[in-house]
């Protein structure tokens, strides 16, 4: 009976976690700041307590999760209204390198050593610090690099080119199912879709794994593979 009870509580805690994370926003799922990290591990710990509660007090951790999530939502709202509060909660960027000057004091403040900094430089493709104009430690713990103008990649503007505008791509068939809303937003209808599939030699929508169309009417279709095993070209 205890096993079934724990299973029910575990499922309940998962559902509550999903709801609370949705309310708190997608930042919980992306690169987290220190504030987001503390939120996640705290709510996760409370959820674990709820899932393994063998007594009849599971309502207490469930209530604690709701109160904690409400506090997080309030602090997030408050920090969006006040720069001072935002700096207290999430911190602010720290300049580690600027104009060929490494700021040792900021390294100590950020609790990051020089070897770790150089590793991050190499991971980002910069093996020579003289190629960098600035390096900034962001609130989420990642380092942003600004290369010097002579070392940054050339852009179409540098080459005096005028490329065509990029366009959003709509997924109009996914796993053999027509995404009606996406098709409508792209300004197309099923008649147009069937004509495009026919032009690509496709007679049945169920044979399509993915079909996309951008705002420039570029249509791409990917058929289901006859085998789930991808070819091994690296042996």
C-alpha contacts under 8 A as a table, 3 or more apart, distances in Angstrom:
res1	aa1	res2	aa2	distance
1	X	4	X	5.26
1	X	5	X	6.17
2	X	5	X	4.88
2	X	6	X	6.08
2	X	54	X	7.09
3	X	6	X	5.17
3	X	7	X	6.13
4	X	7	X	4.99
4	X	8	X	6.15
5	X	8	X	5.20
5	X	9	X	6.24
5	X	54	X	7.71
6	X	9	X	5.05
6	X	10	X	5.94
6	X	51	X	5.95
6	X	52	X	5.92
6	X	53	X	7.33
6	X	54	X	7.25
7	X	10	X	5.06
7	X	11	X	6.23
7	X	51	X	7.64
8	X	11	X	5.26
8	X	12	X	6.14
9	X	12	X	4.92
9	X	13	X	6.05
9	X	50	X	6.69
9	X	51	X	4.76
9	X	52	X	7.41
9	X	53	X	7.94
9	X	58	X	7.93
10	X	13	X	5.11
10	X	14	X	6.25
10	X	48	X	7.87
10	X	50	X	7.51
10	X	51	X	4.40
10	X	52	X	7.49
11	X	14	X	5.12
11	X	15	X	6.30
11	X	51	X	7.94
12	X	15	X	5.19
12	X	16	X	6.20
12	X	51	X	7.84
13	X	16	X	5.04
13	X	17	X	5.99
13	X	47	X	5.60
13	X	48	X	7.79
13	X	50	X	6.74
13	X	51	X	6.24
13	X	62	X	7.74
14	X	17	X	5.05
14	X	18	X	6.21
14	X	47	X	7.78
15	X	18	X	5.22
15	X	19	X	6.30
16	X	19	X	5.12
16	X	20	X	6.07
17	X	20	X	5.14
17	X	21	X	5.95
17	X	43	X	7.95
17	X	44	X	7.98
17	X	47	X	7.44
18	X	21	X	5.22
18	X	22	X	6.09
19	X	22	X	5.15
19	X	23	X	6.31
20	X	23	X	5.02
20	X	24	X	6.11
20	X	66	X	7.48
20	X	69	X	6.42
21	X	24	X	4.98
21	X	25	X	6.16
21	X	26	X	7.40
21	X	28	X	6.72
22	X	25	X	5.29
22	X	26	X	6.80
23	X	73	X	7.79
24	X	27	X	7.92
24	X	28	X	7.39
24	X	69	X	7.07
24	X	72	X	7.23
24	X	73	X	5.76
25	X	28	X	6.42
26	X	29	X	5.31
26	X	30	X	6.61
27	X	30	X	5.04
27	X	31	X	6.95
27	X	32	X	6.53
27	X	36	X	7.48
28	X	31	X	7.73
28	X	32	X	6.41
28	X	36	X	6.17
28	X	37	X	7.98
28	X	40	X	7.18
29	X	32	X	7.49
31	X	140	X	6.49
32	X	35	X	7.66
32	X	36	X	5.29
32	X	37	X	5.90
32	X	140	X	5.52
33	X	36	X	5.14
33	X	37	X	6.17
33	X	90	X	6.49
33	X	139	X	5.74
33	X	140	X	3.86
33	X	141	X	6.91
34	X	37	X	5.02
34	X	38	X	6.24
34	X	90	X	6.57
34	X	139	X	7.43
34	X	140	X	6.48
34	X	141	X	8.00
35	X	38	X	5.28
35	X	39	X	6.24
35	X	89	X	6.32
35	X	90	X	5.78
36	X	39	X	5.02
36	X	40	X	6.12
37	X	40	X	5.15
37	X	41	X	6.32
38	X	41	X	5.48
38	X	42	X	6.03
39	X	42	X	5.31
39	X	43	X	6.11
39	X	72	X	7.39
40	X	43	X	5.41
40	X	44	X	5.92
41	X	44	X	4.93
41	X	45	X	5.99
42	X	45	X	5.12
42	X	46	X	6.33
43	X	46	X	5.07
43	X	47	X	6.10
43	X	65	X	6.05
43	X	68	X	7.38
43	X	69	X	7.80
44	X	47	X	4.98
44	X	48	X	6.18
45	X	48	X	5.07
45	X	49	X	6.28
46	X	49	X	5.01
46	X	50	X	6.26
46	X	61	X	5.90
46	X	62	X	7.79
46	X	64	X	7.37
46	X	65	X	6.42
47	X	50	X	4.98
47	X	51	X	6.12
47	X	61	X	7.07
47	X	62	X	7.43
47	X	65	X	7.25
48	X	51	X	4.99
48	X	52	X	6.20
49	X	52	X	5.40
49	X	53	X	5.95
49	X	61	X	6.72
50	X	53	X	5.25
50	X	58	X	5.38
50	X	59	X	7.93
50	X	61	X	5.39
50	X	62	X	6.53
51	X	58	X	7.91
53	X	56	X	7.52
53	X	57	X	7.14
53	X	58	X	5.88
55	X	58	X	7.05
56	X	59	X	7.71
57	X	60	X	5.70
57	X	61	X	7.78
58	X	61	X	5.81
58	X	62	X	6.44
59	X	62	X	5.07
59	X	63	X	6.05
60	X	63	X	5.16
60	X	64	X	6.17
61	X	64	X	4.81
61	X	65	X	6.14
62	X	65	X	5.21
62	X	66	X	6.49
63	X	66	X	5.15
63	X	67	X	6.20
64	X	67	X	5.11
64	X	68	X	5.95
65	X	68	X	5.13
65	X	69	X	6.02
66	X	69	X	5.14
66	X	70	X	6.11
67	X	70	X	5.05
67	X	71	X	6.21
68	X	71	X	5.04
68	X	72	X	6.24
69	X	72	X	4.99
69	X	73	X	6.17
70	X	73	X	5.09
70	X	74	X	6.17
71	X	74	X	5.06
71	X	75	X	6.12
72	X	75	X	5.12
72	X	76	X	6.04
73	X	76	X	5.10
73	X	77	X	6.18
74	X	77	X	5.10
74	X	78	X	6.06
75	X	78	X	4.92
75	X	79	X	5.95
76	X	79	X	5.17
76	X	80	X	6.26
77	X	80	X	5.16
77	X	81	X	6.58
78	X	81	X	5.18
78	X	82	X	6.22
78	X	85	X	7.08
78	X	86	X	7.78
79	X	82	X	5.12
79	X	83	X	6.53
79	X	84	X	7.74
79	X	85	X	5.13
79	X	86	X	4.26
79	X	89	X	7.42
80	X	83	X	7.24
80	X	86	X	6.79
82	X	85	X	5.35
82	X	86	X	6.13
83	X	86	X	4.89
83	X	87	X	6.18
84	X	87	X	5.30
84	X	88	X	6.49
85	X	88	X	5.07
85	X	89	X	6.18
86	X	89	X	5.25
86	X	90	X	5.73
86	X	91	X	6.89
87	X	90	X	5.50
87	X	91	X	4.31
87	X	92	X	5.61
88	X	91	X	5.56
90	X	139	X	6.29
91	X	139	X	5.83
92	X	138	X	6.99
92	X	139	X	5.67
93	X	136	X	6.40
93	X	137	X	5.52
93	X	138	X	4.61
93	X	139	X	5.66
94	X	106	X	6.69
94	X	110	X	7.43
94	X	136	X	5.58
94	X	137	X	5.07
94	X	138	X	6.71
95	X	98	X	7.06
95	X	103	X	7.42
95	X	106	X	6.91
95	X	134	X	7.59
95	X	135	X	6.23
95	X	136	X	4.52
95	X	137	X	6.32
96	X	102	X	5.87
96	X	103	X	5.42
96	X	104	X	7.68
96	X	106	X	6.11
96	X	107	X	6.42
96	X	134	X	7.60
96	X	135	X	5.57
96	X	136	X	5.61
96	X	137	X	6.80
97	X	100	X	6.64
97	X	101	X	5.52
97	X	102	X	4.59
97	X	103	X	6.22
97	X	133	X	7.52
97	X	134	X	5.07
97	X	135	X	4.87
97	X	136	X	6.99
98	X	101	X	5.29
98	X	102	X	6.78
98	X	133	X	5.75
98	X	134	X	4.31
98	X	135	X	6.60
99	X	132	X	7.90
99	X	133	X	5.33
99	X	134	X	6.46
100	X	129	X	7.73
100	X	130	X	6.67
100	X	132	X	7.56
100	X	133	X	6.84
100	X	134	X	7.95
103	X	106	X	5.43
103	X	107	X	6.51
104	X	107	X	5.00
104	X	108	X	6.44
105	X	108	X	5.24
105	X	109	X	6.21
106	X	109	X	4.81
106	X	110	X	5.99
107	X	110	X	5.19
107	X	111	X	6.10
107	X	112	X	5.44
107	X	113	X	6.48
107	X	114	X	7.67
108	X	111	X	5.00
108	X	112	X	6.45
108	X	113	X	7.51
109	X	112	X	7.91
112	X	116	X	6.62
112	X	117	X	7.02
113	X	116	X	5.49
113	X	117	X	6.42
114	X	117	X	4.99
114	X	118	X	6.16
115	X	118	X	5.12
115	X	119	X	6.15
116	X	119	X	5.01
116	X	120	X	6.32
117	X	120	X	5.16
117	X	121	X	6.29
118	X	121	X	4.91
118	X	122	X	6.27
118	X	127	X	7.98
119	X	122	X	5.17
119	X	123	X	6.15
120	X	123	X	5.03
120	X	124	X	6.20
120	X	143	X	7.37
121	X	124	X	5.21
121	X	125	X	6.38
121	X	126	X	5.04
121	X	127	X	6.52
121	X	129	X	7.94
122	X	125	X	4.92
122	X	126	X	4.91
122	X	127	X	5.08
123	X	126	X	7.36
126	X	129	X	6.84
126	X	131	X	7.17
126	X	132	X	7.76
128	X	131	X	5.79
128	X	132	X	7.79
129	X	132	X	5.47
130	X	133	X	7.76
131	X	147	X	5.84
131	X	148	X	5.75
131	X	151	X	6.10
132	X	135	X	7.32
132	X	145	X	7.00
132	X	146	X	5.98
132	X	147	X	4.22
132	X	148	X	5.27
133	X	145	X	7.81
133	X	146	X	5.53
133	X	147	X	5.16
133	X	148	X	4.82
134	X	145	X	5.95
134	X	146	X	5.08
134	X	147	X	6.94
135	X	143	X	6.54
135	X	144	X	5.62
135	X	145	X	4.58
135	X	146	X	6.29
136	X	143	X	5.46
136	X	144	X	5.16
136	X	145	X	6.61
137	X	141	X	6.28
137	X	142	X	5.88
137	X	143	X	4.40
137	X	144	X	6.38
138	X	141	X	5.49
138	X	142	X	5.46
138	X	143	X	5.87
138	X	144	X	6.96
139	X	142	X	7.42
147	X	151	X	6.03
147	X	152	X	5.58
148	X	151	X	5.34
148	X	152	X	6.25
149	X	152	X	5.40
154	X	158	X	6.02
154	X	159	X	7.32
155	X	158	X	5.16
155	X	159	X	6.60
156	X	159	X	5.05
156	X	160	X	5.98
156	X	161	X	4.91
156	X	162	X	6.67
156	X	163	X	7.15
157	X	160	X	4.78
157	X	161	X	5.80
157	X	162	X	7.31
158	X	161	X	7.67
167	X	214	X	5.89
167	X	215	X	5.50
167	X	216	X	6.80
168	X	214	X	5.52
168	X	215	X	6.30
169	X	212	X	6.35
169	X	213	X	5.55
169	X	214	X	4.15
169	X	215	X	6.95
170	X	182	X	6.14
170	X	183	X	7.51
170	X	186	X	6.84
170	X	212	X	5.49
170	X	213	X	5.36
170	X	214	X	5.93
171	X	174	X	6.79
171	X	179	X	7.16
171	X	182	X	6.62
171	X	183	X	7.96
171	X	210	X	7.23
171	X	211	X	6.04
171	X	212	X	4.56
171	X	213	X	6.75
172	X	178	X	5.82
172	X	179	X	4.88
172	X	180	X	7.18
172	X	182	X	5.67
172	X	183	X	5.40
172	X	210	X	7.73
172	X	211	X	5.73
172	X	212	X	5.56
172	X	213	X	7.05
173	X	176	X	6.17
173	X	177	X	5.39
173	X	178	X	4.48
173	X	179	X	5.58
173	X	205	X	7.97
173	X	208	X	7.13
173	X	209	X	7.27
173	X	210	X	5.31
173	X	211	X	4.85
173	X	212	X	6.99
174	X	177	X	5.35
174	X	178	X	6.61
174	X	179	X	7.04
174	X	208	X	7.49
174	X	209	X	5.84
174	X	210	X	4.81
174	X	211	X	6.78
175	X	206	X	7.34
175	X	208	X	6.49
175	X	209	X	4.45
175	X	210	X	6.11
176	X	205	X	5.49
176	X	206	X	4.01
176	X	207	X	6.18
176	X	208	X	5.12
176	X	209	X	5.67
176	X	210	X	7.37
177	X	205	X	7.07
177	X	206	X	6.88
178	X	183	X	7.91
178	X	205	X	7.75
179	X	182	X	5.42
179	X	183	X	6.16
180	X	183	X	5.09
180	X	184	X	6.18
181	X	184	X	5.06
181	X	185	X	6.19
182	X	185	X	5.10
182	X	186	X	6.22
183	X	186	X	5.25
183	X	187	X	6.64
183	X	188	X	5.55
183	X	189	X	6.31
183	X	190	X	7.74
184	X	187	X	5.21
184	X	188	X	5.64
184	X	189	X	6.40
185	X	188	X	7.52
186	X	213	X	7.67
186	X	214	X	7.52
186	X	215	X	6.82
188	X	192	X	6.34
188	X	193	X	7.35
189	X	192	X	5.45
189	X	193	X	6.37
190	X	193	X	4.79
190	X	194	X	6.04
191	X	194	X	5.23
191	X	195	X	6.30
192	X	195	X	5.10
192	X	196	X	6.29
193	X	196	X	5.11
193	X	197	X	6.21
194	X	197	X	5.04
194	X	198	X	6.05
195	X	198	X	5.09
195	X	199	X	6.22
196	X	199	X	5.05
196	X	200	X	6.44
196	X	219	X	7.57
197	X	200	X	5.08
197	X	201	X	6.33
197	X	202	X	5.00
197	X	203	X	6.86
197	X	221	X	7.84
198	X	201	X	4.96
198	X	202	X	5.16
198	X	203	X	6.05
199	X	202	X	7.41
200	X	221	X	7.81
202	X	205	X	7.35
202	X	207	X	7.41
202	X	208	X	7.92
204	X	207	X	5.63
204	X	208	X	7.60
205	X	208	X	5.51
206	X	209	X	7.65
207	X	223	X	5.90
207	X	224	X	5.80
208	X	211	X	6.92
208	X	221	X	7.01
208	X	222	X	6.06
208	X	223	X	4.45
208	X	224	X	5.70
209	X	221	X	7.89
209	X	222	X	5.66
209	X	223	X	5.09
209	X	224	X	4.93
210	X	221	X	5.94
210	X	222	X	5.10
210	X	223	X	6.86
211	X	219	X	7.32
211	X	220	X	5.59
211	X	221	X	4.24
211	X	222	X	6.07
212	X	219	X	5.78
212	X	220	X	5.27
212	X	221	X	6.48
213	X	216	X	7.91
213	X	217	X	5.91
213	X	218	X	5.39
213	X	219	X	4.51
213	X	220	X	6.44
214	X	217	X	5.40
214	X	218	X	5.49
214	X	219	X	7.01
215	X	218	X	7.36
225	X	228	X	6.45
227	X	230	X	7.50
232	X	235	X	6.55
